[in-house]
Amino acid sequence: MAAITIRPATAADLDTINEIYNHYVLHSTCTYQTEPETIEARQAWFANHGPPHPITIAEQSGHIVGWGSLSRFHARAAYGRTVENSVYVDPNHHRRGIGRALLADLIDRARQLGHHTIIAGIDAEQTPSVAIHAALGFEQVALLKEVGFKFDRWLHVIYMQKML
Ligand SMILES: CC(C)(COP(=O)(O)OP(=O)(O)OC[C@H]1O[C@@H](n2cnc3c(N)ncnc32)[C@H](O)[C@@H]1OP(=O)(O)O)[C@@H](O)C(=O)NCCC(=O)NCCS
């Protein structure tokens, strides 16, 4: 299998980031967004991620096959060294180690940036997502019942956390 490389995202990647993400908006509960992200909103998101909160791209054979990010967990200042991670892999490239490479890299970057802990908020139905976080050392610390409503049903959210 061709090598997976991880690099910081640039503005030129935003269309592909959105294309991958919007597949999950429309077809899954792994994001609670219900309408596709616009390119304008994606550009604002990119502009708001400064150096402490990297956005990364996974490439294989010159193609973007996934992306990851670290975001502020909460706007209040005292949460400053707590980050929330996202990882989205092109659905045509699942189970080839891309998610693992992206998440392991985000954990390394978070440590190097001096963050203290990473939190992942995961829809409880998303077995692949729960499994990948557990595989990389995250532990479930909370279950919030029926906090989401999508596709005509109530959804539970699991919080998983890794101390760095
Ligand atoms: C979750 C997701 C990122 C996994 O990416 P991936 O590239 O397919 O995963 P990998 O091949 O790197 O798998 C790494 C580990 O995750 C777990 N895993 C991944 N997919 C799984 C599945 N369908 N069922 C069970 N475990 C799974 C396994 O532990 C796997 O290790 P293994 O292959 O040695 O068994 C991908 O399914 C995805 O993009 N899902 C939609 C978005 C999402 O839910 N993101 C996470 C929330 S931020």
The ligand as an ORCA input file, in Angstrom:
! r2SCAN-3c Opt
* xyz 0 1
  C     -13.447      6.753     12.326
  C     -12.580      6.881     11.072
  C     -11.787      8.192     11.180
  C     -11.598      5.697     11.018
  O     -10.708      5.910      9.946
  P     -10.020      4.684      9.148
  O      -8.946      5.246      8.310
  O     -11.056      3.868      8.482
  O      -9.413      3.835     10.373
  P      -8.051      2.971     10.421
  O      -7.979      2.075      9.238
  O      -6.900      3.877     10.659
  O      -8.335      2.108     11.714
  C      -7.687      2.355     12.966
  C      -8.403      1.599     14.062
  O      -9.719      2.143     14.243
  C     -10.639      1.102     14.554
  N     -11.655      1.025     13.489
  C     -11.667      1.741     12.340
  N     -12.779      1.442     11.628
  C     -13.469      0.527     12.339
  C     -14.699     -0.167     12.135
  N     -15.442      0.018     11.032
  N     -15.120     -1.027     13.092
  C     -14.379     -1.238     14.198
  N     -13.189     -0.616     14.445
  C     -12.754      0.264     13.532
  C      -9.813     -0.164     14.668
  O      -9.349     -0.246     16.008
  C      -8.666      0.160     13.725
  O      -7.514     -0.577     13.992
  P      -7.263     -1.965     13.177
  O      -7.449     -1.649     11.720
  O      -5.869     -2.308     13.551
  O      -8.301     -2.903     13.684
  C     -13.428      6.840      9.758
  O     -14.306      5.739      9.851
  C     -14.224      8.092      9.532
  O     -13.773      9.029      8.890
  N     -15.477      8.112     10.043
  C     -16.348      9.230      9.874
  C     -15.913     10.441     10.657
  C     -15.773     10.163     12.131
  O     -16.588      9.523     12.748
  N     -14.688     10.700     12.695
  C     -14.382     10.554     14.090
  C     -15.068     11.595     14.916
  S     -14.049     13.001     15.123
*
